[in-house]
Amino acid sequence: MFAITGCDDNLVATDNISFDSAAWPANEPVEFMIEPVDTISDYQIYLNMRNNKAYAFKNLWLITQMKFPQGKIVTDTLEYAMADARGAFLGTGSDVVENKLTYKKGFRFRESGTYQLTLQQAMRKSGSATPLPQLEGVLDVGYSIEKNSQDGSN
C-alpha cells in the first residue's frame, strides 16, 4: 500500500491495489467501491500509479469504467504520457515513480450510493492486437478524490 504524502486538505478519499509481482495482469482489472461524501460538491478524480524502472513504455493505455449507483455505466479508453521523448519518467521519484493522472475534472457524485470504479490496463506491443499478458514494472494502481478548492486550483 502507498499513501499520498504531504498536507492536502482537499483530499477526500484514496485507495489502491498493489501487485506483489510488480506486474499488472491484463486479465485482472482492479475495482474500487467509492462512497461519495456529498452530491453537491465538485471533485477532481485522479488515477494513481506507481512504477519502477522495469516499466518499458512511454505511455499507458487504460480502460476505465464508472458504474453509478442507479446502474448507469460510463466506459472510457484513456491514454496517459508516462515518459518524455528521451524516455525519462514524468512522475515523481527515481527508483519508484509516482504518477497522479487526471481522470475526471469537476465531477459531481449526483446519485447517492456506492459508485464502482474499474481500471484495466490495455497495453499492447506495437503492431499487435493482443494485450500484454503482464504489464511489467507496475507496483500499484489506485485513485484519489480531491475536493475543488475555493480558488479553482488544486
C-alpha positions in Angstrom: 0.0 0.0 0.0 1.1 3.5 -0.6 -0.2 6.8 0.8 -0.3 10.2 -0.7 2.0 12.2 1.3 2.0 15.9 2.1 -0.5 18.1 3.6 -3.5 18.2 1.3 -6.7 19.5 3.0 -8.6 18.8 -0.2 -8.1 15.0 -0.2 -11.4 13.3 0.3 -10.6 9.6 -0.4 -7.9 7.4 -1.8 -7.3 3.7 -2.3 -5.0 1.5 -4.2 -4.3 -2.1 -5.1 -0.7 -3.5 -5.1 0.8 -6.1 -7.4 3.2 -8.4 -5.5 5.0 -9.4 -8.7 5.4 -5.7 -9.9 3.3 -6.6 -12.9 -0.4 -5.8 -13.8 -2.0 -8.8 -15.4 -4.2 -7.9 -18.4 -6.9 -10.2 -17.2 -7.1 -8.7 -13.7 -9.0 -5.4 -13.7 -8.9 -3.6 -10.4 -12.2 -2.5 -8.7 -12.8 0.2 -6.1 -16.0 0.9 -4.3 -16.5 4.7 -3.7 -18.8 6.1 -1.2 -19.2 9.8 -2.0 -19.2 12.4 0.8 -21.9 14.5 -0.8 -23.9 15.1 -4.0 -23.5 18.8 -4.3 -19.7 19.5 -4.4 -17.4 19.2 -7.4 -14.4 16.9 -7.2 -11.3 16.1 -9.1 -10.7 12.4 -9.5 -7.1 11.2 -10.2 -5.7 7.8 -11.1 -2.5 7.0 -9.3 0.1 4.6 -10.5 3.5 3.7 -9.0 6.0 2.0 -11.3 9.6 1.0 -11.2 12.3 1.1 -13.9 11.0 -2.2 -15.4 8.1 -0.2 -16.9 9.2 -0.1 -20.6 6.7 2.3 -22.2 6.3 6.0 -22.8 2.6 5.8 -22.4 -0.2 3.9 -20.5 -3.5 2.8 -22.0 -6.3 2.2 -19.6 -9.9 1.1 -19.9 -11.9 2.8 -17.1 -15.4 2.1 -16.1 -17.5 4.1 -13.6 -20.7 2.4 -12.6 -23.2 4.7 -10.9 -25.5 3.7 -8.0 -28.6 3.6 -10.2 -26.9 1.4 -12.9 -25.6 3.9 -15.5 -22.1 2.8 -16.7 -19.5 5.1 -18.4 -16.6 3.4 -20.1 -13.5 5.3 -21.3 -10.4 4.3 -23.1 -7.6 6.7 -21.9 -4.0 7.2 -22.8 -1.5 8.9 -20.4 2.0 10.0 -21.1 4.4 8.3 -18.7 7.8 9.4 -20.1 9.2 12.2 -22.2 10.7 11.9 -25.7 14.1 10.9 -24.1 12.4 8.2 -22.1 12.7 9.9 -18.7 9.6 9.2 -16.5 7.2 12.1 -16.0 6.1 11.2 -12.4 8.0 12.0 -9.2 10.7 9.8 -7.8 13.6 7.9 -9.3 13.6 4.1 -8.4 9.9 4.2 -7.8 7.9 6.7 -9.8 4.6 8.1 -8.6 2.1 9.3 -11.2 -1.1 11.3 -10.5 -3.1 11.1 -13.7 -6.2 13.3 -14.2 -9.3 11.2 -14.7 -12.3 13.5 -14.1 -12.3 17.2 -13.5 -15.3 18.9 -11.9 -17.0 15.6 -11.3 -20.1 15.6 -9.1 -21.4 12.5 -7.4 -25.1 13.3 -8.3 -26.5 10.0 -7.1 -26.5 8.8 -3.5 -25.0 5.3 -3.0 -21.9 3.4 -3.9 -20.0 4.0 -7.2 -17.8 1.3 -8.7 -14.6 2.3 -10.4 -12.9 -0.3 -12.5 -9.4 0.0 -14.1 -7.9 -2.3 -16.6 -4.6 -2.0 -18.4 -4.9 -2.1 -22.2 -1.2 -2.1 -23.2 -0.1 -3.9 -26.4 3.2 -4.2 -28.2 3.4 -2.1 -31.3 1.6 -3.7 -34.2 -0.2 -6.3 -32.0 -3.9 -6.5 -31.2 -3.3 -8.8 -28.3 -2.9 -7.2 -24.8 0.3 -7.8 -22.9 -0.3 -10.7 -20.5 1.6 -8.8 -17.8 2.4 -5.0 -17.7 5.8 -5.2 -16.1 7.0 -2.6 -13.7 3.6 -1.6 -12.2 3.8 -1.7 -8.4 0.2 -0.5 -7.7 -2.7 1.5 -9.1 -5.5 3.4 -7.4 -7.4 6.6 -7.3 -7.7 9.7 -5.2 -10.5 12.2 -4.9 -9.9 15.8 -4.1 -12.5 18.5 -3.4 -12.2 21.6 -5.6 -10.5 24.4 -3.7 -12.4 27.7 -3.5 -10.0 29.5 -5.9 -10.3 26.7 -8.5 -6.8 25.3 -8.1 -5.7 22.0 -6.6 
